[in-house]
Amino acid sequence: ITQNTPYGTVESVKAVSDLVAPISGEILEVNAEVQSKPELLNEDPYGKAWLLVVKPSNLQAELPNLMDFNKSIEWHKTLGK
């Protein structure tokens, strides 16, 4: 996968949204349980609903491109507008 590039989609009642890679790397594992039980994304998004295990290929160069906590909060506020 490549940073900032879609690697899949997630479908809800309202829309289909891209899943965008936060970092570049090799996909080592895909969570098959989420594929068969997509409701886990709502029920346990920070636990059982993990999506991928990725071996980073360029982590040090890409880390500055990631959002910190404050940038993430501001970005989430724009989603409701």
mmCIF file as gemmi writes it, N, C-alpha and C atoms, coordinates in Angstrom:
data_model
loop_
_atom_site.group_PDB
_atom_site.id
_atom_site.type_symbol
_atom_site.label_atom_id
_atom_site.label_alt_id
_atom_site.label_comp_id
_atom_site.label_asym_id
_atom_site.label_entity_id
_atom_site.label_seq_id
_atom_site.pdbx_PDB_ins_code
_atom_site.Cartn_x
_atom_site.Cartn_y
_atom_site.Cartn_z
_atom_site.occupancy
_atom_site.B_iso_or_equiv
_atom_site.pdbx_formal_charge
_atom_site.auth_seq_id
_atom_site.auth_asym_id
_atom_site.pdbx_PDB_model_num
ATOM 1 N N . ILE Axp A 1 ? 0.849 -1.18 0 1 0 ? 1 A 1
ATOM 2 C CA . ILE Axp A 1 ? 0 0 0 1 0 ? 1 A 1
ATOM 3 C C . ILE Axp A 1 ? 0.888 1.234 0 1 0 ? 1 A 1
ATOM 4 N N . THR Axp A 2 ? 0.303 2.343 -0.405 1 0 ? 2 A 1
ATOM 5 C CA . THR Axp A 2 ? 1.043 3.599 -0.508 1 0 ? 2 A 1
ATOM 6 C C . THR Axp A 2 ? 0.337 4.686 0.292 1 0 ? 2 A 1
ATOM 7 N N . GLN Axp A 3 ? 1.107 5.46 1.043 1 0 ? 3 A 1
ATOM 8 C CA . GLN Axp A 3 ? 0.546 6.522 1.88 1 0 ? 3 A 1
ATOM 9 C C . GLN Axp A 3 ? -0.371 7.429 1.065 1 0 ? 3 A 1
ATOM 10 N N . ASN Axp A 4 ? -1.499 7.754 1.669 1 0 ? 4 A 1
ATOM 11 C CA . ASN Axp A 4 ? -2.512 8.658 1.106 1 0 ? 4 A 1
ATOM 12 C C . ASN Axp A 4 ? -3.209 8.114 -0.137 1 0 ? 4 A 1
ATOM 13 N N . THR Axp A 5 ? -3.128 6.809 -0.344 1 0 ? 5 A 1
ATOM 14 C CA . THR Axp A 5 ? -3.765 6.165 -1.487 1 0 ? 5 A 1
ATOM 15 C C . THR Axp A 5 ? -4.831 5.195 -0.979 1 0 ? 5 A 1
ATOM 16 N N . PRO Axp A 6 ? -6.011 5.176 -1.588 1 0 ? 6 A 1
ATOM 17 C CA . PRO Axp A 6 ? -7.042 4.221 -1.161 1 0 ? 6 A 1
ATOM 18 C C . PRO Axp A 6 ? -6.573 2.773 -1.338 1 0 ? 6 A 1
ATOM 19 N N . TYR Axp A 7 ? -6.868 1.949 -0.339 1 0 ? 7 A 1
ATOM 20 C CA . TYR Axp A 7 ? -6.548 0.525 -0.421 1 0 ? 7 A 1
ATOM 21 C C . TYR Axp A 7 ? -7.8 -0.339 -0.317 1 0 ? 7 A 1
ATOM 22 N N . GLY Axp A 8 ? -8.95 0.288 -0.135 1 0 ? 8 A 1
ATOM 23 C CA . GLY Axp A 8 ? -10.209 -0.442 -0.028 1 0 ? 8 A 1
ATOM 24 C C . GLY Axp A 8 ? -11.34 0.529 0.217 1 0 ? 8 A 1
ATOM 25 N N . THR Axp A 9 ? -12.52 -0.02 0.471 1 0 ? 9 A 1
ATOM 26 C CA . THR Axp A 9 ? -13.694 0.799 0.766 1 0 ? 9 A 1
ATOM 27 C C . THR Axp A 9 ? -14.445 0.206 1.945 1 0 ? 9 A 1
ATOM 28 N N . VAL Axp A 10 ? -15.25 1.052 2.558 1 0 ? 10 A 1
ATOM 29 C CA . VAL Axp A 10 ? -16.168 0.616 3.602 1 0 ? 10 A 1
ATOM 30 C C . VAL Axp A 10 ? -17.532 1.189 3.244 1 0 ? 10 A 1
ATOM 31 N N . GLU Axp A 11 ? -18.549 0.355 3.359 1 0 ? 11 A 1
ATOM 32 C CA . GLU Axp A 11 ? -19.898 0.748 2.953 1 0 ? 11 A 1
ATOM 33 C C . GLU Axp A 11 ? -20.791 0.876 4.177 1 0 ? 11 A 1
ATOM 34 N N . SER Axp A 12 ? -21.553 1.969 4.203 1 0 ? 12 A 1
ATOM 35 C CA . SER Axp A 12 ? -22.558 2.162 5.248 1 0 ? 12 A 1
ATOM 36 C C . SER Axp A 12 ? -23.906 2.337 4.569 1 0 ? 12 A 1
ATOM 37 N N . VAL Axp A 13 ? -24.917 2.583 5.361 1 0 ? 13 A 1
ATOM 38 C CA . VAL Axp A 13 ? -26.248 2.808 4.805 1 0 ? 13 A 1
ATOM 39 C C . VAL Axp A 13 ? -26.249 4.057 3.925 1 0 ? 13 A 1
ATOM 40 N N . LYS Axp A 14 ? -25.458 5.06 4.313 1 0 ? 14 A 1
ATOM 41 C CA . LYS Axp A 14 ? -25.471 6.352 3.627 1 0 ? 14 A 1
ATOM 42 C C . LYS Axp A 14 ? -24.468 6.486 2.485 1 0 ? 14 A 1
ATOM 43 N N . ALA Axp A 15 ? -23.334 5.777 2.553 1 0 ? 15 A 1
ATOM 44 C CA . ALA Axp A 15 ? -22.277 6.044 1.57 1 0 ? 15 A 1
ATOM 45 C C . ALA Axp A 15 ? -21.269 4.908 1.501 1 0 ? 15 A 1
ATOM 46 N N . VAL Axp A 16 ? -20.452 4.965 0.469 1 0 ? 16 A 1
ATOM 47 C CA . VAL Axp A 16 ? -19.265 4.122 0.345 1 0 ? 16 A 1
ATOM 48 C C . VAL Axp A 16 ? -18.072 5.06 0.469 1 0 ? 16 A 1
ATOM 49 N N . SER Axp A 17 ? -17.171 4.753 1.4 1 0 ? 17 A 1
ATOM 50 C CA . SER Axp A 17 ? -16.024 5.626 1.66 1 0 ? 17 A 1
ATOM 51 C C . SER Axp A 17 ? -14.725 4.876 1.427 1 0 ? 17 A 1
ATOM 52 N N . ASP Axp A 18 ? -13.736 5.596 0.906 1 0 ? 18 A 1
ATOM 53 C CA . ASP Axp A 18 ? -12.412 5.013 0.711 1 0 ? 18 A 1
ATOM 54 C C . ASP Axp A 18 ? -11.713 4.816 2.045 1 0 ? 18 A 1
ATOM 55 N N . LEU Axp A 19 ? -10.94 3.753 2.135 1 0 ? 19 A 1
ATOM 56 C CA . LEU Axp A 19 ? -9.995 3.542 3.221 1 0 ? 19 A 1
ATOM 57 C C . LEU Axp A 19 ? -8.645 3.99 2.671 1 0 ? 19 A 1
ATOM 58 N N . VAL Axp A 20 ? -8.061 4.998 3.285 1 0 ? 20 A 1
ATOM 59 C CA . VAL Axp A 20 ? -6.828 5.597 2.775 1 0 ? 20 A 1
ATOM 60 C C . VAL Axp A 20 ? -5.666 5.188 3.682 1 0 ? 20 A 1
ATOM 61 N N . ALA Axp A 21 ? -4.59 4.741 3.071 1 0 ? 21 A 1
ATOM 62 C CA . ALA Axp A 21 ? -3.427 4.266 3.818 1 0 ? 21 A 1
ATOM 63 C C . ALA Axp A 21 ? -2.712 5.417 4.52 1 0 ? 21 A 1
ATOM 64 N N . PRO Axp A 22 ? -2.525 5.326 5.842 1 0 ? 22 A 1
ATOM 65 C CA . PRO Axp A 22 ? -1.798 6.375 6.551 1 0 ? 22 A 1
ATOM 66 C C . PRO Axp A 22 ? -0.29 6.306 6.309 1 0 ? 22 A 1
ATOM 67 N N . ILE Axp A 23 ? 0.211 5.106 5.969 1 0 ? 23 A 1
ATOM 68 C CA . ILE Axp A 23 ? 1.634 4.906 5.693 1 0 ? 23 A 1
ATOM 69 C C . ILE Axp A 23 ? 1.782 3.954 4.511 1 0 ? 23 A 1
ATOM 70 N N . SER Axp A 24 ? 2.967 3.949 3.929 1 0 ? 24 A 1
ATOM 71 C CA . SER Axp A 24 ? 3.282 2.997 2.86 1 0 ? 24 A 1
ATOM 72 C C . SER Axp A 24 ? 3.895 1.746 3.467 1 0 ? 24 A 1
ATOM 73 N N . GLY Axp A 25 ? 3.666 0.619 2.814 1 0 ? 25 A 1
ATOM 74 C CA . GLY Axp A 25 ? 4.289 -0.603 3.29 1 0 ? 25 A 1
ATOM 75 C C . GLY Axp A 25 ? 3.668 -1.846 2.703 1 0 ? 25 A 1
ATOM 76 N N . GLU Axp A 26 ? 4.095 -2.965 3.261 1 0 ? 26 A 1
ATOM 77 C CA . GLU Axp A 26 ? 3.623 -4.279 2.833 1 0 ? 26 A 1
ATOM 78 C C . GLU Axp A 26 ? 2.526 -4.752 3.783 1 0 ? 26 A 1
ATOM 79 N N . ILE Axp A 27 ? 1.404 -5.172 3.231 1 0 ? 27 A 1
ATOM 80 C CA . ILE Axp A 27 ? 0.325 -5.724 4.054 1 0 ? 27 A 1
ATOM 81 C C . ILE Axp A 27 ? 0.73 -7.128 4.481 1 0 ? 27 A 1
ATOM 82 N N . LEU Axp A 28 ? 0.852 -7.332 5.792 1 0 ? 28 A 1
ATOM 83 C CA . LEU Axp A 28 ? 1.23 -8.63 6.333 1 0 ? 28 A 1
ATOM 84 C C . LEU Axp A 28 ? 0.017 -9.463 6.716 1 0 ? 28 A 1
ATOM 85 N N . GLU Axp A 29 ? -1.054 -8.78 7.117 1 0 ? 29 A 1
ATOM 86 C CA . GLU Axp A 29 ? -2.244 -9.502 7.579 1 0 ? 29 A 1
ATOM 87 C C . GLU Axp A 29 ? -3.477 -8.637 7.363 1 0 ? 29 A 1
ATOM 88 N N . VAL Axp A 30 ? -4.579 -9.286 7.014 1 0 ? 30 A 1
ATOM 89 C CA . VAL Axp A 30 ? -5.88 -8.64 6.859 1 0 ? 30 A 1
ATOM 90 C C . VAL Axp A 30 ? -6.82 -9.293 7.86 1 0 ? 30 A 1
ATOM 91 N N . ASN Axp A 31 ? -7.616 -8.497 8.554 1 0 ? 31 A 1
ATOM 92 C CA . ASN Axp A 31 ? -8.548 -9.014 9.549 1 0 ? 31 A 1
ATOM 93 C C . ASN Axp A 31 ? -9.766 -9.625 8.852 1 0 ? 31 A 1
ATOM 94 N N . ALA Axp A 32 ? -9.754 -10.932 8.698 1 0 ? 32 A 1
ATOM 95 C CA . ALA Axp A 32 ? -10.85 -11.642 8.026 1 0 ? 32 A 1
ATOM 96 C C . ALA Axp A 32 ? -12.146 -11.539 8.822 1 0 ? 32 A 1
ATOM 97 N N . GLU Axp A 33 ? -12.044 -11.401 10.144 1 0 ? 33 A 1
ATOM 98 C CA . GLU Axp A 33 ? -13.256 -11.3 10.968 1 0 ? 33 A 1
ATOM 99 C C . GLU Axp A 33 ? -14.058 -10.05 10.608 1 0 ? 33 A 1
ATOM 100 N N . VAL Axp A 34 ? -13.391 -8.942 10.34 1 0 ? 34 A 1
ATOM 101 C CA . VAL Axp A 34 ? -14.096 -7.715 9.958 1 0 ? 34 A 1
ATOM 102 C C . VAL Axp A 34 ? -14.745 -7.88 8.584 1 0 ? 34 A 1
ATOM 103 N N . GLN Axp A 35 ? -14.099 -8.627 7.708 1 0 ? 35 A 1
ATOM 104 C CA . GLN Axp A 35 ? -14.682 -8.862 6.387 1 0 ? 35 A 1
ATOM 105 C C . GLN Axp A 35 ? -15.985 -9.644 6.499 1 0 ? 35 A 1
ATOM 106 N N . SER Axp A 36 ? -16.035 -10.6 7.414 1 0 ? 36 A 1
ATOM 107 C CA . SER Axp A 36 ? -17.253 -11.4 7.565 1 0 ? 36 A 1
ATOM 108 C C . SER Axp A 36 ? -18.25 -10.784 8.545 1 0 ? 36 A 1
ATOM 109 N N . LYS Axp A 37 ? -17.784 -9.887 9.411 1 0 ? 37 A 1
ATOM 110 C CA . LYS Axp A 37 ? -18.644 -9.219 10.398 1 0 ? 37 A 1
ATOM 111 C C . LYS Axp A 37 ? -18.372 -7.714 10.384 1 0 ? 37 A 1
ATOM 112 N N . PRO Axp A 38 ? -18.792 -7.013 9.337 1 0 ? 38 A 1
ATOM 113 C CA . PRO Axp A 38 ? -18.49 -5.581 9.239 1 0 ? 38 A 1
ATOM 114 C C . PRO Axp A 38 ? -19.095 -4.742 10.362 1 0 ? 38 A 1
ATOM 115 N N . GLU Axp A 39 ? -20.086 -5.273 11.061 1 0 ? 39 A 1
ATOM 116 C CA . GLU Axp A 39 ? -20.672 -4.539 12.187 1 0 ? 39 A 1
ATOM 117 C C . GLU Axp A 39 ? -19.645 -4.271 13.285 1 0 ? 39 A 1
ATOM 118 N N . LEU Axp A 40 ? -18.547 -5.017 13.297 1 0 ? 40 A 1
ATOM 119 C CA . LEU Axp A 40 ? -17.488 -4.774 14.276 1 0 ? 40 A 1
ATOM 120 C C . LEU Axp A 40 ? -16.909 -3.369 14.157 1 0 ? 40 A 1
ATOM 121 N N . LEU Axp A 41 ? -16.972 -2.79 12.965 1 0 ? 41 A 1
ATOM 122 C CA . LEU Axp A 41 ? -16.461 -1.427 12.792 1 0 ? 41 A 1
ATOM 123 C C . LEU Axp A 41 ? -17.189 -0.442 13.69 1 0 ? 41 A 1
ATOM 124 N N . ASN Axp A 42 ? -18.468 -0.672 13.935 1 0 ? 42 A 1
ATOM 125 C CA . ASN Axp A 42 ? -19.238 0.184 14.843 1 0 ? 42 A 1
ATOM 126 C C . ASN Axp A 42 ? -19.151 -0.302 16.28 1 0 ? 42 A 1
ATOM 127 N N . GLU Axp A 43 ? -19.128 -1.602 16.47 1 0 ? 43 A 1
ATOM 128 C CA . GLU Axp A 43 ? -19.176 -2.17 17.82 1 0 ? 43 A 1
ATOM 129 C C . GLU Axp A 43 ? -17.848 -2.07 18.569 1 0 ? 43 A 1
ATOM 130 N N . ASP Axp A 44 ? -16.744 -2.234 17.881 1 0 ? 44 A 1
ATOM 131 C CA . ASP Axp A 44 ? -15.435 -2.268 18.541 1 0 ? 44 A 1
ATOM 132 C C . ASP Axp A 44 ? -14.346 -1.707 17.618 1 0 ? 44 A 1
ATOM 133 N N . PRO Axp A 45 ? -14.47 -0.418 17.225 1 0 ? 45 A 1
ATOM 134 C CA . PRO Axp A 45 ? -13.55 0.136 16.224 1 0 ? 45 A 1
ATOM 135 C C . PRO Axp A 45 ? -12.086 0.177 16.66 1 0 ? 45 A 1
ATOM 136 N N . TYR Axp A 46 ? -11.816 0.24 17.96 1 0 ? 46 A 1
ATOM 137 C CA . TYR Axp A 46 ? -10.438 0.329 18.439 1 0 ? 46 A 1
ATOM 138 C C . TYR Axp A 46 ? -9.934 -0.988 19.01 1 0 ? 46 A 1
ATOM 139 N N . GLY Axp A 47 ? -10.709 -2.05 18.825 1 0 ? 47 A 1
ATOM 140 C CA . GLY Axp A 47 ? -10.321 -3.362 19.33 1 0 ? 47 A 1
ATOM 141 C C . GLY Axp A 47 ? -10.383 -4.407 18.242 1 0 ? 47 A 1
ATOM 142 N N . LYS Axp A 48 ? -11.471 -5.158 18.222 1 0 ? 48 A 1
ATOM 143 C CA . LYS Axp A 48 ? -11.615 -6.269 17.28 1 0 ? 48 A 1
ATOM 144 C C . LYS Axp A 48 ? -11.705 -5.843 15.819 1 0 ? 48 A 1
ATOM 145 N N . ALA Axp A 49 ? -11.97 -4.579 15.562 1 0 ? 49 A 1
ATOM 146 C CA . ALA Axp A 49 ? -12.181 -4.134 14.176 1 0 ? 49 A 1
ATOM 147 C C . ALA Axp A 49 ? -10.917 -3.589 13.51 1 0 ? 49 A 1
ATOM 148 N N . TRP Axp A 50 ? -9.751 -3.998 13.983 1 0 ? 50 A 1
ATOM 149 C CA . TRP Axp A 50 ? -8.537 -3.596 13.273 1 0 ? 50 A 1
ATOM 150 C C . TRP Axp A 50 ? -8.633 -4.128 11.845 1 0 ? 50 A 1
ATOM 151 N N . LEU Axp A 51 ? -8.023 -3.44 10.904 1 0 ? 51 A 1
ATOM 152 C CA . LEU Axp A 51 ? -8.156 -3.809 9.494 1 0 ? 51 A 1
ATOM 153 C C . LEU Axp A 51 ? -6.926 -4.508 8.933 1 0 ? 51 A 1
ATOM 154 N N . LEU Axp A 52 ? -5.743 -3.925 9.159 1 0 ? 52 A 1
ATOM 155 C CA . LEU Axp A 52 ? -4.525 -4.434 8.539 1 0 ? 52 A 1
ATOM 156 C C . LEU Axp A 52 ? -3.364 -4.424 9.515 1 0 ? 52 A 1
ATOM 157 N N . VAL Axp A 53 ? -2.418 -5.317 9.277 1 0 ? 53 A 1
ATOM 158 C CA . VAL Axp A 53 ? -1.088 -5.223 9.868 1 0 ? 53 A 1
ATOM 159 C C . VAL Axp A 53 ? -0.168 -4.868 8.707 1 0 ? 53 A 1
ATOM 160 N N . VAL Axp A 54 ? 0.562 -3.76 8.854 1 0 ? 54 A 1
ATOM 161 C CA . VAL Axp A 54 ? 1.4 -3.255 7.766 1 0 ? 54 A 1
ATOM 162 C C . VAL Axp A 54 ? 2.851 -3.164 8.237 1 0 ? 54 A 1
ATOM 163 N N . LYS Axp A 55 ? 3.758 -3.67 7.412 1 0 ? 55 A 1
ATOM 164 C CA . LYS Axp A 55 ? 5.193 -3.486 7.644 1 0 ? 55 A 1
ATOM 165 C C . LYS Axp A 55 ? 5.587 -2.214 6.902 1 0 ? 55 A 1
ATOM 166 N N . PRO Axp A 56 ? 5.91 -1.135 7.631 1 0 ? 56 A 1
ATOM 167 C CA . PRO Axp A 56 ? 6.214 0.138 6.977 1 0 ? 56 A 1
ATOM 168 C C . PRO Axp A 56 ? 7.439 0.031 6.072 1 0 ? 56 A 1
ATOM 169 N N . SER Axp A 57 ? 7.384 0.745 4.958 1 0 ? 57 A 1
ATOM 170 C CA . SER Axp A 57 ? 8.516 0.747 4.035 1 0 ? 57 A 1
ATOM 171 C C . SER Axp A 57 ? 9.298 2.058 4.068 1 0 ? 57 A 1
ATOM 172 N N . ASN Axp A 58 ? 8.689 3.12 4.612 1 0 ? 58 A 1
ATOM 173 C CA . ASN Axp A 58 ? 9.344 4.433 4.602 1 0 ? 58 A 1
ATOM 174 C C . ASN Axp A 58 ? 8.843 5.268 5.782 1 0 ? 58 A 1
ATOM 175 N N . LEU Axp A 59 ? 8.787 4.658 6.94 1 0 ? 59 A 1
ATOM 176 C CA . LEU Axp A 59 ? 8.113 5.261 8.093 1 0 ? 59 A 1
ATOM 177 C C . LEU Axp A 59 ? 8.708 6.604 8.51 1 0 ? 59 A 1
ATOM 178 N N . GLN Axp A 60 ? 10.013 6.696 8.641 1 0 ? 60 A 1
ATOM 179 C CA . GLN Axp A 60 ? 10.611 7.946 9.131 1 0 ? 60 A 1
ATOM 180 C C . GLN Axp A 60 ? 10.302 9.125 8.216 1 0 ? 60 A 1
ATOM 181 N N . ALA Axp A 61 ? 10.288 8.897 6.926 1 0 ? 61 A 1
ATOM 182 C CA . ALA Axp A 61 ? 9.985 9.977 5.981 1 0 ? 61 A 1
ATOM 183 C C . ALA Axp A 61 ? 8.506 10.333 5.981 1 0 ? 61 A 1
ATOM 184 N N . GLU Axp A 62 ? 7.649 9.357 6.286 1 0 ? 62 A 1
ATOM 185 C CA . GLU Axp A 62 ? 6.204 9.591 6.212 1 0 ? 62 A 1
ATOM 186 C C . GLU Axp A 62 ? 5.575 10.063 7.521 1 0 ? 62 A 1
ATOM 187 N N . LEU Axp A 63 ? 6.242 9.852 8.634 1 0 ? 63 A 1
ATOM 188 C CA . LEU Axp A 63 ? 5.679 10.266 9.926 1 0 ? 63 A 1
ATOM 189 C C . LEU Axp A 63 ? 5.277 11.738 9.964 1 0 ? 63 A 1
ATOM 190 N N . PRO Axp A 64 ? 6.061 12.655 9.419 1 0 ? 64 A 1
ATOM 191 C CA . PRO Axp A 64 ? 5.654 14.066 9.46 1 0 ? 64 A 1
ATOM 192 C C . PRO Axp A 64 ? 4.347 14.353 8.709 1 0 ? 64 A 1
ATOM 193 N N . ASN Axp A 65 ? 3.938 13.458 7.828 1 0 ? 65 A 1
ATOM 194 C CA . ASN Axp A 65 ? 2.698 13.653 7.074 1 0 ? 65 A 1
ATOM 195 C C . ASN Axp A 65 ? 1.446 13.258 7.859 1 0 ? 65 A 1
ATOM 196 N N . LEU Axp A 66 ? 1.627 12.561 8.978 1 0 ? 66 A 1
ATOM 197 C CA . LEU Axp A 66 ? 0.48 12.112 9.773 1 0 ? 66 A 1
ATOM 198 C C . LEU Axp A 66 ? -0.05 13.249 10.636 1 0 ? 66 A 1
ATOM 199 N N . MET Axp A 67 ? -1.343 13.2 10.939 1 0 ? 67 A 1
ATOM 200 C CA . MET Axp A 67 ? -1.961 14.21 11.801 1 0 ? 67 A 1
ATOM 201 C C . MET Axp A 67 ? -1.644 13.921 13.258 1 0 ? 67 A 1
ATOM 202 N N . ASP Axp A 68 ? -1.367 14.976 14.014 1 0 ? 68 A 1
ATOM 203 C CA . ASP Axp A 68 ? -1.277 14.81 15.451 1 0 ? 68 A 1
ATOM 204 C C . ASP Axp A 68 ? -2.69 14.931 16.03 1 0 ? 68 A 1
ATOM 205 N N . PHE Axp A 69 ? -2.8 14.814 17.331 1 0 ? 69 A 1
ATOM 206 C CA . PHE Axp A 69 ? -4.11 14.822 17.982 1 0 ? 69 A 1
ATOM 207 C C . PHE Axp A 69 ? -4.9 16.083 17.647 1 0 ? 69 A 1
ATOM 208 N N . ASN Axp A 70 ? -4.273 17.253 17.78 1 0 ? 70 A 1
ATOM 209 C CA . ASN Axp A 70 ? -4.988 18.515 17.549 1 0 ? 70 A 1
ATOM 210 C C . ASN Axp A 70 ? -5.444 18.66 16.101 1 0 ? 70 A 1
ATOM 211 N N . LYS Axp A 71 ? -4.601 18.272 15.153 1 0 ? 71 A 1
ATOM 212 C CA . LYS Axp A 71 ? -5 18.329 13.743 1 0 ? 71 A 1
ATOM 213 C C . LYS Axp A 71 ? -6.159 17.373 13.478 1 0 ? 71 A 1
ATOM 214 N N . SER Axp A 72 ? -6.129 16.232 14.129 1 0 ? 72 A 1
ATOM 215 C CA . SER Axp A 72 ? -7.207 15.256 13.964 1 0 ? 72 A 1
ATOM 216 C C . SER Axp A 72 ? -8.538 15.811 14.475 1 0 ? 72 A 1
ATOM 217 N N . ILE Axp A 73 ? -8.512 16.476 15.615 1 0 ? 73 A 1
ATOM 218 C CA . ILE Axp A 73 ? -9.733 17.078 16.169 1 0 ? 73 A 1
ATOM 219 C C . ILE Axp A 73 ? -10.291 18.109 15.195 1 0 ? 73 A 1
ATOM 220 N N . GLU Axp A 74 ? -9.439 18.976 14.68 1 0 ? 74 A 1
ATOM 221 C CA . GLU Axp A 74 ? -9.89 20.002 13.733 1 0 ? 74 A 1
ATOM 222 C C . GLU Axp A 74 ? -10.451 19.372 12.46 1 0 ? 74 A 1
ATOM 223 N N . TRP Axp A 75 ? -9.814 18.334 11.968 1 0 ? 75 A 1
ATOM 224 C CA . TRP Axp A 75 ? -10.29 17.65 10.762 1 0 ? 75 A 1
ATOM 225 C C . TRP Axp A 75 ? -11.665 17.033 11.009 1 0 ? 75 A 1
ATOM 226 N N . HIS Axp A 76 ? -11.84 16.392 12.159 1 0 ? 76 A 1
ATOM 227 C CA . HIS Axp A 76 ? -13.139 15.784 12.471 1 0 ? 76 A 1
ATOM 228 C C . HIS Axp A 76 ? -14.246 16.835 12.566 1 0 ? 76 A 1
ATOM 229 N N . LYS Axp A 77 ? -13.925 18.011 13.055 1 0 ? 77 A 1
ATOM 230 C CA . LYS Axp A 77 ? -14.926 19.085 13.132 1 0 ? 77 A 1
ATOM 231 C C . LYS Axp A 77 ? -15.414 19.488 11.744 1 0 ? 77 A 1
ATOM 232 N N . THR Axp A 78 ? -14.551 19.425 10.743 1 0 ? 78 A 1
ATOM 233 C CA . THR Axp A 78 ? -14.951 19.811 9.389 1 0 ? 78 A 1
ATOM 234 C C . THR Axp A 78 ? -15.871 18.779 8.748 1 0 ? 78 A 1
ATOM 235 N N . LEU Axp A 79 ? -15.857 17.56 9.236 1 0 ? 79 A 1
ATOM 236 C CA . LEU Axp A 79 ? -16.679 16.501 8.638 1 0 ? 79 A 1
ATOM 237 C C . LEU Axp A 79 ? -18.166 16.753 8.828 1 0 ? 79 A 1
ATOM 238 N N . GLY Axp A 80 ? -18.526 17.419 9.895 1 0 ? 80 A 1
ATOM 239 C CA . GLY Axp A 80 ? -19.935 17.673 10.181 1 0 ? 80 A 1
ATOM 240 C C . GLY Axp A 80 ? -20.516 18.86 9.439 1 0 ? 80 A 1
ATOM 241 N N . LYS Axp A 81 ? -19.697 19.584 8.719 1 0 ? 81 A 1
ATOM 242 C CA . LYS Axp A 81 ? -20.163 20.8 8.033 1 0 ? 81 A 1
ATOM 243 C C . LYS Axp A 81 ? -20.685 20.496 6.656 1 0 ? 81 A 1
